[in-house]
Amino acid sequence: MCGIIGVVGSTSTLDILLEGLARLEYRGYDSAGVALVRQGETWRARTANGTESVQALVRACAQAPTGVTTGIGHTRWATHGAPEVMNAHPHLDCSGRIAIIHNGIIENHLALKEDLLARGHTFTSVTDSEVLAHQIEELRAAGNDLINAVRLSLASVRGAFSLAVVDALEPNTIVAARRVSPLIVATTPGATYLASDIPAIFDRATSFYGVDDDQVVQLTPDGFHAVDLEGTSVQLTPLTVNFDLETAQKDGHDDFMAKEIAEQPQALRATLMDRRRGDGSFTFDEMHVSDEELKEVRRVVLVAAGTSYHAALVAKYAIEKWARLSVDVEISSEYRYRDPVIEIGTLVIGVSQSGETIDTIQACREAKLRGARVIGICNIVDASLARESDAVLYTRAGLEVSVASTKAFVAQVAVLELLALHLAQLRGTMDSAVIDDRFTELTEVADHVATVLSRSERVSLVANELRDTRDFFYLGRNVGFPTALEGALKLKELTYLHAEGYAAGELKHGPLALIEPGVVVVAVVTDPNLHEKILSNLAEVKARGASVVAIAADGDEIIDAIADYVLRVPATNPLMAPIVDIVPLQQFAYAMARGLGRNVDRPRNLAKTVTVE
């Protein structure tokens, strides 16, 4: 969740750092800082102004030294220590010469700190990260150059990290290292860069490389050299980068979230483009698990977190119905801590927008260790999940900046349902004509989403009328249930209001006790096969004084007699309906948040990418 950037060799180092940190704001953060080094001097500036810290840092850097060509920058999301300036990165050693920035958690930092304190070191923060600066300080004093001091210091470290270190005695050098947390290195003639995310530097460099676990990299203006923890030279993995500046701009929208909601038809079309051959078979350019292996799959396990977990829940229904495979959906942070059973023929699918979600990556690693084949679903080319999976399917949704995910969710559902059709075709569980129909319906969903987007004025009117409501319950059945969960999550993320999602049949098993006048129930009522069932649930909440907002299909006249507010969507195949039905729920959460004056792109306490456990 912390953002990292570094540059060596550029005469515009400070400007590059500050612009890169601004681009990393979507990760979520509460403080920011930079360190600049030249011969014998390390200059540092830090701010802790919440999500305004980067802007404050720009002002704080007005007195920065000029002509500096080496520097590192950091946006922090607090784990150890309050979000205060004293805990903001970069951290310095006792001499004030060595500066470090760190993303991750040093799990044994207390023991390391105790030893360092006993040897006379003085700490100025309560973070876990500062121990690294002091360990490197000792190793430098023992005669090691910077790369070896960093390499040797990591031998005693337990936990996750991506870090960068500078020392004023080696002013043309940055040393970086990675374990679990993401880190990339990039080059252009005369300058070398590092970052936690490609967007921070995607227009600065010409070549990009992924740093793998326990690799240490020395960056100079002429390029880089990498070693493992034993000091043996290693090669970094070249990456493919397909961002451009336009994707990081708002295109006239008030904020990134509005832009990304509007981009959903485009994201769906891109995700589904060129996925089928002339003979009707499906093609996945990134699929390195053979058709023969997929035919032998006997069980599917989806691991994901947050919004991606809800997309995985939708996929469970599609895979089971179409491919007739048993499917489990696991919260990735819980998966590897309960001794999961991996049988012969188990396929594990990890779902993550960024491809850097640490819980999902670790769950997939655990599954691979236990013998499963792993497919990664992510939105970022060459992300960690992509590199560690046996195969990867990219959602092609484009860069998503807003912390609350929108277009990535619909693209994830689309590509997972495409995979479900592929499995059904390989296993012979659906007639070819039916597969043709389902694929055609899937490709038409983008047009349905565009129709819903054109109806945003109605959603805004409903949100305006309900702005004073403080308690919301979201209900759905079948795939309407994960849609309800995702709708409730969007409202929580953006408005900070109380919202809960439930399977509608669970009402009588406890939640009905909370229904009273003043409560709003938002219901997904688009499945014709379960229409009567959910109408009965709505009658129950209406009888207890709740107001009802219904997501209903065009032409459904019965719902008008029950719901206080109806948001219409085009009728869609029920298994694909979540892609369409979620859009008015996104719009509703967005309109509510804007009406309440919330920052829709950077909700409080949240981060775009969760890279620590």
Secondary structure by P-SEA (a helix, b strand, c coil): cbbbbbbccccaaaaaaaaaaaaaccccccccbbbbbcccbbbbbbbccccaaaaaaaaaaccccccccccccccccccccccccccccccccccccbbbbbcccccaaaaaaaaaaaaccccccccccaaaaaaaaaaaaacccaaaaaaaaaccccccccbbbbbcccccbbbbbbcccbbbbbbcccccccccccccccccccbbbbbcccbbbbbcccccccccccccbbbbbbbbbbcccccccccccccaaaaaaaaaaaaaaaaaccccccccbbbbccccccaaaaaaccbbbbbbcaaaaaaaaaaaaaaaacccbbbbbcccccccccccccccbbbbbbbbccccaaaaaaaaaaaaaabbbbbbbcccccccccccccbbbbccccccccccccaaaaaaaaaaaaaaaaaaaaaccccaaaaaaaaaaaaaaaaaaaaaaaaaaaaaaaaaaaccccbbbbbbccaaaaaaaaaaaaaaaccccbbbbcccccccccccccccccbbbbbbcccccaaaaaaaaaaaaaaabbbbbbbcccccccccccccbbbbbccccccaaaaaaaaaaaaaaaaaaaaaccccccccccccccccc
